[in-house]
Amino acid sequence: RGKSSRTITFEQFKEALQELSKKRFKDKSDEEAVQEIYKLIEGKAPIISGVTKAISSPTVSRLTDTSKFTGSHKERFDPSGKGKGKAGREDLVDASGYVSGYKHAGTYDHKVQGSK
C-alpha cells in the first residue's frame, strides 16, 4: 500500500498474512504457515492499541459535572450534560419575532384557525 493510504483491501490483507506467516512459522511449509496464521486470527476482531483509558476518579467526575458550572459555562450544556456545540459558544440570533421566554412560539395560526 502507499504511504498516504490509510486502508487496505481484503486481497492486500491476505497478501500481508502470507508474508507474516513465512516469517512467523519458518519451519513449516508455506501452506501450513498460512493455515496457522488463519487459526491465530480466527474469530477475533481488530483491536485498537494505545488508546487512553477513561479515568473515573472523584476529582475528574467533579470537574466534568456540568450541573456545577456557573455563568456562561452552564449555557454550553443541555440538561443531560451533553455539549450544545456552536449554539453553546456563540449567541445565535433568533429572528422568529418572539421574545426568548415565550413558550408557545409558532402557535398563532393554530389559535386563529381554531376560533373560526
KEDO-502557 format. One record per atom (N, C-alpha, C): atom name; residue number from 0; x, y, z; residue in three letters. Coordinates in steps of 0.1 Angstrom, whole numbers, always signed. Example, Ala and Ser with C-alpha at 12.3 -4.5 7.8 and 13.67 -1.06 7.14 Angstrom:
<nodes>
lolo,ronu,px,py,pz,loro
N,0,+132,-57,+78,ala;
CA,0,+123,-45,+78,ala;
C,0,+132,-33,+78,ala;
N,1,+128,-22,+71,ser;
CA,1,+137,-11,+71,ser;
C,1,+129,+0,+79,ser;
</nodes>
This chain:
<nodes>
lolo,ronu,px,py,pz,loro
N,0,+8,-12,+0,arg;
CA,0,+0,+0,+0,arg;
C,0,+9,+12,+0,arg;
N,1,+3,+23,-5,gly;
CA,1,+11,+36,-5,gly;
C,1,+12,+42,+9,gly;
N,2,+22,+50,+11,lys;
CA,2,+24,+56,+25,lys;
C,2,+12,+65,+29,lys;
N,3,+5,+71,+19,ser;
CA,3,-6,+80,+22,ser;
C,3,-19,+73,+24,ser;
N,4,-19,+60,+20,ser;
CA,4,-32,+52,+21,ser;
C,4,-34,+48,+35,ser;
N,5,-47,+49,+39,arg;
CA,5,-50,+46,+53,arg;
C,5,-57,+32,+54,arg;
N,6,-62,+27,+43,thr;
CA,6,-69,+15,+43,thr;
C,6,-63,+5,+33,thr;
N,7,-66,-8,+35,ile;
CA,7,-61,-18,+25,ile;
C,7,-73,-26,+21,ile;
N,8,-72,-33,+10,thr;
CA,8,-82,-41,+5,thr;
C,8,-81,-55,+12,thr;
N,9,-91,-64,+10,phe;
CA,9,-90,-77,+16,phe;
C,9,-79,-85,+9,phe;
N,10,-77,-83,-4,glu;
CA,10,-66,-90,-11,glu;
C,10,-53,-86,-5,glu;
N,11,-51,-73,-2,gln;
CA,11,-38,-68,+3,gln;
C,11,-36,-74,+17,gln;
N,12,-47,-75,+25,phe;
CA,12,-47,-81,+38,phe;
C,12,-42,-96,+38,phe;
N,13,-48,-103,+28,lys;
CA,13,-44,-117,+27,lys;
C,13,-29,-119,+23,lys;
N,14,-25,-110,+14,glu;
CA,14,-10,-110,+10,glu;
C,14,-2,-107,+22,glu;
N,15,-6,-97,+30,ala;
CA,15,+2,-94,+42,ala;
C,15,+3,-106,+52,ala;
N,16,-9,-113,+53,leu;
CA,16,-9,-125,+62,leu;
C,16,+1,-136,+57,leu;
N,17,+1,-138,+43,gln;
CA,17,+10,-148,+38,gln;
C,17,+25,-144,+41,gln;
N,18,+28,-131,+39,glu;
CA,18,+42,-127,+42,glu;
C,18,+45,-129,+57,glu;
N,19,+36,-126,+66,leu;
CA,19,+38,-127,+80,leu;
C,19,+39,-142,+84,leu;
N,20,+31,-150,+77,ser;
CA,20,+32,-165,+81,ser;
C,20,+45,-171,+77,ser;
N,21,+52,-166,+67,lys;
CA,21,+65,-171,+63,lys;
C,21,+75,-167,+74,lys;
N,22,+74,-155,+80,lys;
CA,22,+83,-151,+90,lys;
C,22,+80,-157,+103,lys;
N,23,+68,-159,+107,arg;
CA,23,+64,-164,+120,arg;
C,23,+66,-179,+121,arg;
N,24,+63,-187,+110,phe;
CA,24,+64,-201,+110,phe;
C,24,+74,-205,+100,phe;
N,25,+87,-203,+103,lys;
CA,25,+98,-206,+93,lys;
C,25,+99,-221,+90,lys;
N,26,+97,-229,+101,asp;
CA,26,+99,-243,+99,asp;
C,26,+88,-251,+92,asp;
N,27,+77,-244,+89,lys;
CA,27,+66,-251,+82,lys;
C,27,+65,-247,+67,lys;
N,28,+58,-255,+59,ser;
CA,28,+57,-251,+45,ser;
C,28,+48,-239,+44,ser;
N,29,+48,-233,+32,asp;
CA,29,+40,-220,+30,asp;
C,29,+25,-222,+33,asp;
N,30,+20,-233,+28,glu;
CA,30,+5,-236,+30,glu;
C,30,+2,-238,+45,glu;
N,31,+11,-246,+52,glu;
CA,31,+8,-249,+66,glu;
C,31,+10,-236,+74,glu;
N,32,+19,-227,+71,ala;
CA,32,+22,-215,+78,ala;
C,32,+10,-206,+77,ala;
N,33,+4,-205,+65,val;
CA,33,-8,-197,+62,val;
C,33,-20,-202,+71,val;
N,34,-21,-215,+71,gln;
CA,34,-32,-221,+79,gln;
C,34,-30,-218,+94,gln;
N,35,-18,-218,+99,glu;
CA,35,-15,-215,+113,glu;
C,35,-19,-200,+116,glu;
N,36,-15,-191,+107,ile;
CA,36,-19,-177,+108,ile;
C,36,-34,-175,+109,ile;
N,37,-41,-182,+100,tyr;
CA,37,-56,-181,+100,tyr;
C,37,-62,-186,+113,tyr;
N,38,-56,-197,+119,lys;
CA,38,-60,-202,+132,lys;
C,38,-58,-191,+143,lys;
N,39,-47,-184,+142,leu;
CA,39,-45,-173,+152,leu;
C,39,-55,-162,+152,leu;
N,40,-59,-158,+140,ile;
CA,40,-68,-147,+139,ile;
C,40,-83,-151,+138,ile;
N,41,-86,-163,+137,glu;
CA,41,-99,-168,+136,glu;
C,41,-108,-164,+147,glu;
N,42,-120,-157,+144,gly;
CA,42,-129,-153,+154,gly;
C,42,-125,-141,+162,gly;
N,43,-115,-134,+158,lys;
CA,43,-111,-122,+166,lys;
C,43,-114,-110,+158,lys;
N,44,-117,-99,+165,ala;
CA,44,-119,-86,+158,ala;
C,44,-107,-77,+160,ala;
N,45,-106,-67,+151,pro;
CA,45,-95,-57,+153,pro;
C,45,-95,-51,+166,pro;
N,46,-83,-48,+172,ile;
CA,46,-82,-41,+185,ile;
C,46,-75,-28,+182,ile;
N,47,-78,-18,+191,ile;
CA,47,-72,-5,+190,ile;
C,47,-62,-4,+201,ile;
N,48,-49,-2,+198,ser;
CA,48,-39,-2,+209,ser;
C,48,-35,+13,+211,ser;
N,49,-31,+16,+223,gly;
CA,49,-25,+29,+226,gly;
C,49,-36,+40,+228,gly;
N,50,-48,+35,+231,val;
CA,50,-59,+45,+233,val;
C,50,-60,+48,+248,val;
N,51,-61,+61,+251,thr;
CA,51,-61,+65,+265,thr;
C,51,-74,+60,+272,thr;
N,52,-73,+54,+283,lys;
CA,52,-84,+49,+291,lys;
C,52,-91,+60,+298,lys;
N,53,-104,+59,+300,ala;
CA,53,-112,+69,+307,ala;
C,53,-109,+67,+322,ala;
N,54,-107,+78,+328,ile;
CA,54,-104,+78,+343,ile;
C,54,-117,+82,+350,ile;
N,55,-120,+74,+360,ser;
CA,55,-132,+76,+368,ser;
C,55,-129,+79,+383,ser;
N,56,-122,+90,+385,ser;
CA,56,-118,+94,+399,ser;
C,56,-128,+104,+403,ser;
N,57,-129,+106,+416,pro;
CA,57,-139,+117,+421,pro;
C,57,-135,+131,+416,pro;
N,58,-122,+133,+415,thr;
CA,58,-118,+146,+410,thr;
C,58,-122,+149,+396,thr;
N,59,-120,+139,+387,val;
CA,59,-124,+141,+373,val;
C,59,-139,+142,+372,val;
N,60,-146,+134,+380,ser;
CA,60,-161,+135,+379,ser;
C,60,-166,+148,+384,ser;
N,61,-160,+154,+394,arg;
CA,61,-164,+167,+400,arg;
C,61,-161,+178,+389,arg;
N,62,-150,+177,+383,leu;
CA,62,-146,+187,+373,leu;
C,62,-154,+187,+360,leu;
N,63,-160,+175,+357,thr;
CA,63,-167,+174,+345,thr;
C,63,-182,+174,+348,thr;
N,64,-187,+176,+360,asp;
CA,64,-201,+177,+363,asp;
C,64,-206,+190,+359,asp;
N,65,-214,+190,+348,thr;
CA,65,-219,+203,+342,thr;
C,65,-230,+209,+351,thr;
N,66,-236,+203,+360,ser;
CA,66,-246,+209,+369,ser;
C,66,-240,+219,+378,ser;
N,67,-227,+218,+381,lys;
CA,67,-220,+228,+390,lys;
C,67,-214,+240,+382,lys;
N,68,-215,+240,+369,phe;
CA,68,-209,+251,+361,phe;
C,68,-218,+264,+364,phe;
N,69,-211,+275,+364,thr;
CA,69,-219,+288,+366,thr;
C,69,-216,+297,+354,thr;
N,70,-223,+308,+354,gly;
CA,70,-220,+318,+344,gly;
C,70,-223,+314,+330,gly;
N,71,-214,+318,+321,ser;
CA,71,-216,+315,+306,ser;
C,71,-213,+300,+304,ser;
N,72,-205,+293,+312,his;
CA,72,-202,+279,+310,his;
C,72,-214,+270,+311,his;
N,73,-224,+273,+319,lys;
CA,73,-236,+265,+320,lys;
C,73,-244,+266,+308,lys;
N,74,-243,+276,+300,glu;
CA,74,-251,+277,+288,glu;
C,74,-245,+268,+277,glu;
N,75,-234,+262,+279,arg;
CA,75,-228,+254,+269,arg;
C,75,-233,+240,+269,arg;
N,76,-241,+236,+279,phe;
CA,76,-245,+222,+281,phe;
C,76,-260,+222,+282,phe;
N,77,-266,+211,+277,asp;
CA,77,-281,+209,+279,asp;
C,77,-283,+202,+292,asp;
N,78,-296,+200,+296,pro;
CA,78,-298,+195,+310,pro;
C,78,-292,+181,+312,pro;
N,79,-290,+173,+301,ser;
CA,79,-284,+160,+303,ser;
C,79,-269,+160,+305,ser;
N,80,-263,+172,+302,gly;
CA,80,-248,+173,+304,gly;
C,80,-241,+172,+291,gly;
N,81,-248,+170,+280,lys;
CA,81,-242,+169,+267,lys;
C,81,-239,+183,+261,lys;
N,82,-228,+185,+255,gly;
CA,82,-225,+198,+250,gly;
C,82,-234,+203,+238,gly;
N,83,-236,+216,+238,lys;
CA,83,-245,+221,+227,lys;
C,83,-238,+225,+215,lys;
N,84,-225,+224,+215,gly;
CA,84,-217,+228,+203,gly;
C,84,-216,+242,+201,gly;
N,85,-218,+246,+188,lys;
CA,85,-217,+261,+185,lys;
C,85,-228,+269,+191,lys;
N,86,-240,+263,+193,ala;
CA,86,-250,+271,+200,ala;
C,86,-247,+274,+214,ala;
N,87,-239,+267,+220,gly;
CA,87,-235,+270,+234,gly;
C,87,-223,+280,+235,gly;
N,88,-216,+282,+224,arg;
CA,88,-204,+291,+224,arg;
C,88,-208,+304,+219,arg;
N,89,-217,+305,+210,glu;
CA,89,-220,+318,+204,glu;
C,89,-235,+322,+206,glu;
N,90,-237,+335,+206,asp;
CA,90,-251,+339,+207,asp;
C,90,-257,+339,+193,asp;
N,91,-265,+329,+191,leu;
CA,91,-272,+328,+178,leu;
C,91,-285,+336,+178,leu;
N,92,-287,+344,+168,val;
CA,92,-298,+353,+167,val;
C,92,-311,+346,+163,val;
N,93,-321,+347,+171,asp;
CA,93,-334,+342,+168,asp;
C,93,-343,+352,+161,asp;
N,94,-345,+351,+148,ala;
CA,94,-352,+362,+141,ala;
C,94,-367,+357,+139,ala;
N,95,-372,+349,+148,ser;
CA,95,-386,+345,+147,ser;
C,95,-396,+355,+150,ser;
N,96,-392,+366,+158,gly;
CA,96,-402,+376,+162,gly;
C,96,-407,+374,+176,gly;
N,97,-404,+363,+182,tyr;
CA,97,-408,+360,+196,tyr;
C,97,-397,+364,+206,tyr;
N,98,-401,+368,+218,val;
CA,98,-392,+370,+228,val;
C,98,-387,+357,+234,val;
N,99,-375,+357,+240,ser;
CA,99,-368,+344,+244,ser;
C,99,-376,+336,+254,ser;
N,100,-384,+342,+262,gly;
CA,100,-391,+334,+273,gly;
C,100,-405,+329,+268,gly;
N,101,-409,+332,+256,tyr;
CA,101,-423,+328,+252,tyr;
C,101,-423,+314,+248,tyr;
N,102,-432,+306,+255,lys;
CA,102,-432,+292,+253,lys;
C,102,-440,+286,+241,lys;
N,103,-450,+294,+236,his;
CA,103,-459,+290,+226,his;
C,103,-456,+296,+212,his;
N,104,-443,+296,+209,ala;
CA,104,-439,+302,+196,ala;
C,104,-444,+293,+184,ala;
N,105,-449,+300,+174,gly;
CA,105,-454,+293,+162,gly;
C,105,-468,+287,+163,gly;
N,106,-476,+291,+173,thr;
CA,106,-489,+286,+175,thr;
C,106,-500,+296,+171,thr;
N,107,-496,+307,+166,tyr;
CA,107,-506,+318,+163,tyr;
C,107,-516,+313,+152,tyr;
N,108,-511,+307,+141,asp;
CA,108,-520,+303,+131,asp;
C,108,-530,+292,+136,asp;
N,109,-526,+284,+144,his;
CA,109,-534,+273,+150,his;
C,109,-545,+279,+159,his;
N,110,-542,+290,+166,lys;
CA,110,-551,+296,+175,lys;
C,110,-562,+304,+167,lys;
N,111,-557,+310,+156,val;
CA,111,-566,+318,+148,val;
C,111,-576,+309,+140,val;
N,112,-571,+298,+135,gln;
CA,112,-580,+289,+127,gln;
C,112,-589,+281,+137,gln;
N,113,-585,+279,+149,gly;
CA,113,-593,+272,+159,gly;
C,113,-605,+280,+163,gly;
N,114,-604,+293,+163,ser;
CA,114,-615,+302,+168,ser;
C,114,-626,+304,+157,ser;
N,115,-623,+301,+145,lys;
CA,115,-633,+303,+134,lys;
C,115,-644,+293,+134,lys;
</nodes>
